[in-house]
Amino acid sequence: MPFSKLINSVVFSGVAVGLFILVVGCASQQPSDEAFRTRLYEGNYDDVWLSALKSLNDYPLRVSNKDSGRIITETVNGPYNELVLTYPGPLEQPERFRYSLKFSFAKLVSEKTKKPLVRIRVIKELEQFQDFYTGWLSYPSDGIEEKMLLYRIEQVLSMEKALAKSMEKRGKKRNQD
């Protein structure tokens, strides 16, 4: 009798764990509560600005003002795929979603090292077309594209720094010869 109770409890707990993993593990990513994403970059304002423009090469820009520190992309129409890595299914209306990205730049100085810093804030304004009468309504972003763009800016900036460093070494080497 005690052995059968042990088997039943093991089976029950196994089923419970399996259901928990199935429910939680297969859930799609929830929209973020944050309306924007922010990241700090160490470096010159001009270098960070150029890295951001290189990272946004695939996006049509509506505003690009270096003095005010603003970049705004054109409104892009088309399907919105919450899961970036999966192919979006066919939609009955291809322009169901539209979005634009807003970047704001701010010059800062580190308190500890006194090195220049640049803060970039990204806001994705995503809208969903509801119907003819309601029109376009605000829709929460999942934050993946914003994080991807901030990561891309960081990578371009690090590649530019590495390239400048190697060019400097090459110049010193040629001067020695």
N, C-alpha and C positions, 0 to 999 in steps of 0.2 A: 504493500500500500504506500509507504513513504517514497519508494522508488518511482511510482507512477506520478505522484505529486511533484517530484523533482523534475521529471520529464515534462509534465504539463507546464510548470513554471518556466522552464528553459524555452519551450516552444512558444509560449505566450510572450515572453520577453523578446525573443528573436523576431516574432511577427511585429511587435510594437516598435522595435528598433528599425526594422525594415520599412514600415509605414512612415516613420518619422523621417528617415533618409529620403524616401520617395517624395514626400510632401515638401520638405525643405530643400533637398538637393536639386530638384527639377524646377524650382521657382525662378522666374525671370528676375532680372535686377530691378529693384524698386526705384522710381524716380527720386532724385535727391531733394532734400529740403532746402539745400543751398541754392540761391538764385544765381550765384556766380562762383567762379574758381579763381584763386589767386596763387601766384608763386613769385618768389624773390629770386633774382639772378644777380650774381656778382659780376660786375664789369661795367664798362663804359656805356652810357646811354645810347650812343650812336651804334655801337656794336650790337647791343641787344635789339635795337630798332631794326637794323638790317637783318638780323637773324629771324625776327618775327615776320618781316616781309618775305624772306625766302621760304619760311614755313607756310605762309599763306599763298604761295604761288598758284595753287589750284583754285583759289576762291576769287571770284570777281569782286573788286573793291569799289565801294561807293565813296568813302572818305578815307584819306590817308594824310593826316596832318601831324607832322613830326613835332612842331612847336607846341601844339596843345596836347600831344600824346594820345591821339585818338585814331583808331582804325575801325571802320564799319564796313562790313561786306554787303554786297547786294542781297536782296531777298531771293532765296533759292527755293523754287517750287519743286515738288516731287514727293515720292513716298518717303516716309520716315521709318527706319528700321531700328527698333529698340535693341535688338540683338545684332550688333554690327557684324558679327562673323557669320551670320546665316543669311542666305539669299532671301530677299523679300518676295513673298508670294504675289501673284497677280492681283492688282487692285482694280475695282470697278471704276474708280476715278483716280487717275495718276497724280493729280495735284491736290491731294487730300491734306497734305502738310506743306508748310513753308517755314523757313527760318532765316534769321540773319545773326551774325556774330558781331559783338561789340568788344573792342579791346581798349583798355585805358592803361596808360603808362605813367609811372610816377618815379621821379628821381629821389633816391634816399641815400643816406650815408650810415654805414655801420658804426655803432657806438663803441664797440670794442676795437676793431681794426682800423677804423676811419677809411675803409675802402668804399668806393661808390657801389651802390646797389640800385637795381631797377625792379620795381614791383609791376607785374602785369596782372590785370584783372580781366577775365573773359566772362561775358554774359551772352548766353544763347537765347534768343527770343524765338521760341518755337510756337507756331500757331496751327490749329487744326480746323479744317473747314467743316462746320457742323451741318448746315443746310442753307437754303436760299434766304430764308428770313433771318436766321441768327448770324450767318456769316462766319468770320474767322474768330475763334476763341483761343485764348492762351492755353498752352499745353505744357506740362512740366517736362524738362529735359532730364535724361538719365545721367548726364554729366560725362559720358564716355568721350564724346568728341572734344569737349573742352580740355579734359585731361590729356588726350592724345595730342592736341595742338600745343599745350604747354610743355609736354615732354619733347615734342618735335623741336620747339624753339630751343630747349636746353641742349639737345643733341647737335643742332646746327651751330649753336654758340660754342660748344666744346670742340667741334670739328674746326671751326674758324680759328680758335685759340691754338689748337695743335698745329694747324697749317702755318700760322704766323710764327710759331715757335720753330718749326722745321725750316722755314724760309730764313729766319734769323740765324740759325745754325749754319745753313748753307752759305749765307753771306759772310759770316765770320770765317768759315773755312776757305772761301775764295780769297778773302783779304790776306790770309796767312800765306797763301801760295804765291 
